[in-house]
């Protein structure tokens, strides 16, 4: 973070912004992914061991680093186990799509900006959202919980006493009888042959 002077004379912390033009390079996109995925160094997604060595690059995407784990002998790369793995779009397109989603652009606007089909962008955005939701911790409520508005579908429109009265009178079984009579009529009607 860097700080800039504010007009009150107080320095305000400003987060480092990512330059959009710098993301257009695949090498920088893969470096960005590595920094965010493994801030403390590369670890195996299979066994979480830190005993990892580099094992060449991907044939199709030369900036995509491959690794080999000394702990479990597993092989993986920068995108293994992420929502970005096994897709035909280049990583820079995924990163730009995520950036545009952060700007709250619609899928149609993102498709126009990236020169893609709207259906492809919809699938990418859905995949990215699902990946973000999968990483979110489960919410656990504790203590006093206040609820603002609640909509409960009860079927008796705010009059539970009426349901109890019907059950006492034996009217609740009437719906079963009506249903049975309707089924009998349907089964026993003359055919239209």
LINCOR-V528157 format. One record per residue. N is the residue number from 0. PSI is psi as a letter, one per 20 degrees, with the letter a starting at -180 (999 if undefined). NEAR is the number of other ideal C-beta (glycine too) atoms within 8 Angstrom. Layout:
N;PSI;NEAR
N;PSI;NEAR
//
This chain:
0;q;6
1;q;6
2;q;8
3;q;7
4;p;8
5;r;8
6;i;4
7;i;4
8;i;5
9;p;6
10;p;7
11;p;8
12;p;7
13;p;8
14;q;5
15;p;6
16;q;4
17;p;8
18;p;6
19;h;8
20;h;5
21;i;8
22;i;14
23;i;7
24;p;8
25;h;10
26;g;7
27;h;9
28;g;13
29;h;13
30;g;8
31;g;11
32;g;14
33;g;11
34;g;8
35;h;6
36;g;8
37;m;8
38;h;5
39;j;4
40;q;5
41;p;7
42;q;10
43;p;15
44;i;7
45;g;8
46;j;8
47;j;6
48;q;11
49;i;7
50;m;8
51;p;12
52;q;7
53;q;8
54;l;7
55;a;4
56;r;9
57;q;8
58;h;3
59;h;3
60;n;9
61;i;5
62;i;9
63;o;12
64;p;10
65;q;12
66;q;13
67;p;11
68;p;15
69;i;8
70;g;8
71;j;8
72;j;6
73;q;9
74;q;8
75;r;11
76;a;10
77;h;9
78;i;10
79;p;8
80;j;6
81;r;9
82;i;8
83;i;8
84;q;8
85;l;2
86;q;8
87;i;2
88;q;9
89;q;7
90;h;14
91;h;11
92;g;11
93;g;13
94;g;12
95;h;13
96;g;14
97;g;9
98;g;11
99;h;12
100;h;12
101;h;6
102;j;6
103;k;4
104;q;8
105;r;5
106;h;9
107;g;8
108;g;9
109;g;15
110;g;13
111;g;7
112;h;9
113;i;11
114;k;5
115;r;10
116;q;6
117;h;9
118;h;6
119;g;10
120;h;15
121;g;9
122;g;8
123;g;13
124;h;12
125;g;8
126;g;10
127;g;13
128;g;9
129;h;9
130;h;10
131;h;8
132;h;7
133;h;7
134;i;5
135;p;6
136;q;3
137;p;4
138;p;4
139;o;4
140;p;5
141;q;3
142;b;4
143;p;3
144;p;5
145;p;4
146;p;5
147;f;3
148;q;4
149;p;4
150;o;4
151;p;4
152;o;4
153;h;7
154;i;5
155;j;8
156;l;5
157;j;5
158;m;7
159;h;8
160;h;6
161;h;8
162;g;10
163;h;8
164;g;8
165;g;9
166;h;9
167;h;6
168;i;6
169;j;7
170;i;7
171;h;7
172;i;7
173;h;8
174;h;7
175;g;7
176;g;8
177;g;8
178;g;8
179;g;8
180;g;8
181;h;8
182;g;8
183;g;8
184;g;8
185;g;7
186;h;6
187;j;5
188;q;6
189;q;3
190;q;4
191;k;3
192;999;2
//
